[in-house]
Amino acid sequence: MITITDKAKNKIDDLMQDSELGSDYFLRVSVKGGGCSGLSYNLDFDNEEKTGDQFFEDRGIRIALDMKSFLYLAGTELDFSDGLNGKGFNFINPNASRTCGCGESFSV
């Protein structure tokens, strides 16, 4: 399961509203090869379910993960920072053994 902090929920709600996305859209979280640590995080909005998707809901946000990504992201918390040291979504991933300096890639 992936959980979402209050700050991340508020930012996701704002982005969905700004993009004028309907209630049939959900947050798709995935992992792809690349980045300086080997794997990188990907966030997007989607409204099409794919075979093998795992769905969760936290704080009213529906989240989809493909099965491969679920294996890397189980137990992850999604946060949002808007501070001086950087702005954007942060993944607090207990499965990551190493992360890069920018926090956008990891390895297990």
N, C-alpha and C positions, 0 to 999 in steps of 0.2 A: 504494500500500500504506500502511496505517496501522500504526505500531508502538506498543508499550505498554511503559512502564517497569515495573520491579519493584514500585514502590509502587502503581501503577494496577492491576497484575495482582492484587496481594494484596487491594485494596479490592473489585475486581470479584468475586473468589472469595468474599469475605466477604458481599457483597450477595446473590450467588446462593444461598449457603448459608442465609443468614437468611431469604430469600424461599422457600426450599425448592423451587428450580427444578431440573428434571431436566436430564440431559445433552443433551437435544434443544434446549435454549435457547442462544441466542447473543446477543452484544452488537450492537445496531443503532445505528450512528452516522449522523447525518444533519444536513443544513443546511436551515434554513427562513428565509423572509423575516421580518425583524423585528429588534428590538434597536436600540440607539442607533447602531450602525455600519452597519446595513442587513441583515446576515445573522446568524443565531444558530445555535449548536451545539445538538444534541439527542442525548441518550443514552437508550437504553431496552433492555430485554430483550425478545426475540421468539423465537417458535418456528415462524413461518411464513415461508417463502421467497416473495419477490415477483418477478414477471417483471422481468428486468434487473438483479437484485441482483448485486453483485460481492462475492465472499467472500475473506477473508484469514484467516490464523491467525498469531498471534504469542504466544509464551510460553504456549501451550496455550489461549489465548482465541480463539474463533472470532468474527470480526467481519464484519458485513454492511453494505454501503453501496449505496444506490440510485445509478443512473448519474449523476444531477445532482450529488448530494453527492460522489461520487467525483471529479468534475472540480474541486471546490473543496478537497477534503481530501487529495489524493494527496501522499504524503510527510509527512503529519502524524504527530506523536508525541503520544500521550495519557499524561498524567502525573497524579499525585494529590498534593495538598499537604494536610498537616494542621497547618500551622504557625500562628503567632500572626497572620500577615498575611492569613489566609483559609484556609478549608478547602473542598476540593472538587477536582473534575477540572479539569485545565488542558490546553488544546490548544496545542501548539507547531506552528503552521501556517506553512510556508514560503511559502504562496500568499497570505497575508493582507498587504495593503499598509498596513492600519490596523486597530487593535483598540481597543475601548473600555476604560475604566479597570477595569471589573470582569472583563474577559477573557471575557465570555460572548457577545460579538458581534464581528463583523469585517467588513471590506470588501476587495474585490480590485481 
